Amino acid sequence: MQFLKILFWCLLAFLAAIFTIGNWTNVQIKLWGGLIAEVNLPLLLLIVFLLGLLPTMLYYQTIRWRLRQRLATAQNAVDTLRGTAATPVLRPDLEPTSSSAQLPPASVPTAVPPGGA
């Protein structure tokens, strides 16, 4: 899988290099106040691409941050509920008298499996 990723990025870089070589022309951009800027076409396309990518990346990062906050809040609620639940305290210095004394009441089987009785 790693090989395919590397192959994909190399192919993409090769196509970008071919495009850049084929379109290396100056483009005039009319700015405010009668100013004219001459920019290479590949550089202009890169700048426009990055300007379009920036709002999308900001939105994506905001969504990720909000989801992390919600997950942390939910995890804290679960930890709080688990902390208040009654858990048996096991003391290693005391020997249990029977095997059922070690099991909490919820884990003691109450039903007989089919064909077991």
Stockholm file with secondary structure:
# STOCKHOLM 1.0

chainA/1-117         MQFLKILFWCLLAFLAAIFTIGNWTNVQIKLWGGLIAEVNLPLLLLIVFLLGLLPTMLYYQTIRWRLRQRLATAQNAVDTLRGTAATPVLRPDLEPTSSSAQLPPASVPTAVPPGGA
#=GR chainA/1-117 SS CHHHHHHHHHHHHHHHHHHHHHTCCEEEEECGGGCEEEEEHHHHHHHHHHHHHHHHHHHHHHHHHHHHHHHHHHHHHHHHHHHHSCCCCCCTTSCCSSGGGTSCGGGSCCSCCTTCC
#=GC SS_cons         CHHHHHHHHHHHHHHHHHHHHHTCCEEEEECGGGCEEEEEHHHHHHHHHHHHHHHHHHHHHHHHHHHHHHHHHHHHHHHHHHHHSCCCCCCTTSCCSSGGGTSCGGGSCCSCCTTCC
//
